[in-house]
Amino acid sequence: MKTRFKDRAEAATCLAEVLSGYARQPNVVVLGLPRGGVPVAEAIARTLHLPWDLLVVRKLGAPGREELAIGAIASGRIQILNQGVIKSLGLDTDTIARIVAREQRERARREKAFRRNRPPCPVDGRTVILVDDGIATGVTVRAAIAALRQRGVGRIVVASPVVAADSLSDLEREADEVVCVIAPLDFDAVGAWYDDFSQVTDKEVGDLVTASAHCD
C-alpha cells in the first residue's frame, strides 16, 4: 500500500493506474488545476491517451495567513466561501470583497499567462477528470466543480494522488466520483506526502499547455 510519493511524476503514474478504465475513452477530457495539478494531469492524459487542458481556480487566503483558505473562486463568477473559517477569524464583508477582487484579477492574469491565447477545451456533455496534486480542505476543487457544472459537463471525476480523509466525503457528495491513492486521516499538508514537492512555476504550466494540451 502506497504511503507517500517520490514526486509528482510517480504520483501521476499511481493515479493513472487507478484511472486506467478511462483510457482511450471517447468524450473524456482531463483538466488540471494550476499549478501543481497541471503536470500530474498532463502525465495522466499522456498515459491514458486522453485530451487534456487546465482549469484556473484561485484560493482565497486569509489575511496574514495565505495558506488558510477562506474560500475559492472560479470562472463564471463562481465563489465558494468557508463560513466556519470566516466566522472564526471575524472577517467582515468588506475584507472578503477586497480579497475576492484581488484574486479575481490574479485568476484572470494566470488564465492569460497559462493559455497564451489558446481557448479552453469544450466540456459540454463530456466526462471531466479533474486533477490536482493533493486535496486538503477541498475548497478549490469545490469551486472547480461548480464552474464545470455551470458549463454543462456530463460527469465529474475528481482525481488526486492524496486527499484528506475528512474532505473525501464532502467531495463525494459534489462530484460523480472521487479517485485517490492515499486518503490519510492525519493529513497535515499536501507537501508532506511527497519527497520532492518543488514549486511548479507559471512558465512550466504555460510551456506544458503550449506543448501538449489538446481538445480532441
C-alpha positions in Angstrom: 0.0 0.0 0.0 1.4 3.4 -1.0 2.2 5.7 1.9 3.9 8.6 0.1 5.2 9.6 -3.4 8.7 10.4 -4.6 7.4 13.3 -6.7 4.5 14.3 -8.9 5.6 12.0 -11.7 5.4 9.0 -9.5 2.1 10.2 -8.1 0.7 10.6 -11.6 1.8 7.1 -12.5 0.0 5.7 -9.5 -3.1 7.7 -10.1 -3.2 6.7 -13.8 -3.3 3.1 -12.8 -6.4 3.7 -10.7 -8.0 5.6 -13.6 -7.0 3.1 -16.3 -10.6 2.2 -17.1 -10.9 5.7 -18.7 -8.0 5.0 -21.1 -8.8 5.9 -24.7 -12.5 6.5 -23.9 -14.3 8.9 -26.2 -15.8 12.1 -24.7 -13.5 12.1 -21.7 -11.1 15.1 -21.0 -8.6 15.6 -18.3 -8.4 19.0 -16.6 -5.5 20.0 -14.3 -5.7 22.6 -11.6 -2.7 25.0 -11.7 -0.2 25.0 -10.7 0.7 21.6 -9.2 -2.1 19.7 -10.7 -1.1 20.5 -14.3 2.0 18.2 -14.6 0.0 15.5 -12.9 -2.9 15.9 -15.3 -0.6 16.1 -18.4 1.1 12.8 -17.4 -2.2 11.1 -16.7 -3.6 12.2 -20.1 -0.5 11.1 -21.9 -0.6 7.7 -20.2 -4.3 7.1 -20.8 -4.3 8.7 -24.3 -6.8 11.4 -23.5 -7.1 15.1 -24.3 -6.3 17.5 -21.6 -6.5 21.1 -20.6 -6.4 23.2 -17.4 -9.0 24.9 -15.3 -7.8 28.0 -13.4 -9.2 28.3 -9.8 -8.0 30.6 -7.1 -7.9 30.0 -3.4 -9.0 32.9 -1.2 -6.3 33.1 1.5 -6.9 34.6 4.9 -5.3 38.0 5.7 -1.8 37.4 7.0 -2.3 33.6 6.7 -2.4 33.0 3.0 -2.2 29.2 3.4 -5.5 29.2 5.3 -8.4 29.1 2.8 -11.5 31.1 3.5 -12.9 30.1 0.1 -12.1 29.9 -3.6 -13.2 31.4 -6.9 -13.5 30.1 -10.5 -14.7 31.4 -13.8 -18.4 32.2 -14.3 -18.4 34.3 -11.1 -18.2 31.1 -9.0 -17.5 31.9 -5.4 -17.3 29.3 -2.6 -16.8 30.6 1.0 -15.8 28.7 4.1 -18.2 30.3 6.5 -16.8 28.5 9.5 -13.3 29.8 8.9 -14.6 33.3 8.1 -16.6 33.4 11.3 -13.7 32.1 13.4 -11.4 34.9 12.0 -14.0 37.6 12.4 -13.7 38.8 8.8 -16.2 41.4 7.6 -17.8 41.6 4.2 -15.6 44.5 3.0 -12.5 42.5 3.8 -13.8 39.4 2.0 -14.8 41.6 -1.0 -11.3 43.0 -1.2 -9.8 39.5 -1.1 -12.2 38.3 -3.8 -11.5 41.3 -6.1 -7.7 40.8 -5.8 -7.9 37.1 -6.5 -10.2 37.6 -9.4 -7.6 39.8 -11.0 -4.9 37.2 -10.3 -7.1 34.4 -11.7 -7.6 36.4 -14.9 -3.8 37.1 -15.1 -2.9 33.5 -14.7 -5.6 32.4 -17.2 -4.0 34.6 -19.8 -0.4 33.6 -18.9 -1.1 29.9 -18.9 -3.3 29.7 -22.0 -1.2 32.1 -24.2 -4.3 32.8 -26.4 -5.3 29.1 -26.5 -9.1 28.7 -26.0 -10.4 26.3 -23.3 -11.5 22.8 -24.1 -15.2 22.4 -24.6 -16.7 20.3 -21.8 -20.4 20.4 -22.5 -21.7 16.8 -22.1 -18.3 15.3 -21.5 -16.8 13.3 -18.7 -14.2 15.5 -17.0 -11.4 14.0 -14.9 -10.5 17.0 -12.6 -6.9 16.6 -11.3 -4.9 18.2 -8.5 -1.7 17.1 -6.9 -3.3 16.9 -3.5 -6.5 18.0 -1.8 -6.6 19.3 1.8 -9.8 21.3 2.5 -11.2 20.7 -1.0 -12.5 24.3 -1.3 -10.7 25.0 -4.6 -11.9 21.7 -6.1 -15.5 22.5 -5.0 -15.2 25.8 -6.8 -13.9 24.0 -9.9 -16.8 21.5 -9.7 -19.3 24.4 -9.5 -17.7 26.0 -12.6 -17.8 22.8 -14.5 -21.5 22.2 -13.6 -22.2 25.7 -14.9 -20.6 24.8 -18.2 -22.8 21.7 -18.6 -20.4 18.8 -18.1 -21.9 15.3 -18.3 -19.9 13.8 -15.4 -17.1 14.9 -13.0 -14.4 12.6 -11.7 -12.2 14.3 -9.1 -8.8 12.6 -9.1 -5.8 13.3 -6.8 -2.9 11.2 -5.5 -3.7 12.2 -1.9 -6.9 13.5 -0.4 -7.6 14.4 3.3 -10.0 11.8 4.6 -12.3 14.4 6.2 -12.6 16.1 2.8 -13.3 12.9 0.9 -17.0 12.5 1.9 -17.7 16.2 1.1 -16.3 15.8 -2.4 -18.1 12.6 -3.0 -21.4 14.4 -2.4 -20.5 17.1 -5.1 -18.6 15.1 -7.7 -19.9 12.0 -9.5 -16.8 10.0 -8.5 -13.7 10.7 -6.4 -10.5 8.7 -7.1 -7.3 8.8 -4.9 -4.3 6.7 -4.0 -4.0 7.8 -0.3 -6.7 9.2 2.0 -4.9 9.9 5.3 -6.8 10.7 8.5 -3.8 12.8 9.7 -3.3 15.0 6.6 -1.2 18.0 7.7 -0.3 19.4 4.2 -0.1 18.2 0.6 3.7 18.5 0.5 4.0 16.1 3.5 3.1 13.3 1.2 5.9 13.9 -1.3 9.6 13.6 -1.0 10.0 16.2 -3.7 7.3 18.8 -3.8 9.1 21.5 -5.7 7.0 24.5 -6.7 5.7 24.5 -10.3 6.2 27.8 -12.0 3.9 29.8 -14.2 6.3 29.3 -17.1 6.3 25.5 -16.6 2.5 25.4 -16.7 2.3 27.6 -19.8 5.0 25.6 -21.6 3.2 22.3 -20.8 -0.1 23.7 -22.1 1.5 25.1 -25.3 3.5 21.9 -26.0 0.8 19.2 -25.5 -2.6 20.3 -24.4 -5.3 19.4 -26.9 -9.1 19.1 -27.1 -9.8 16.1 -29.3 
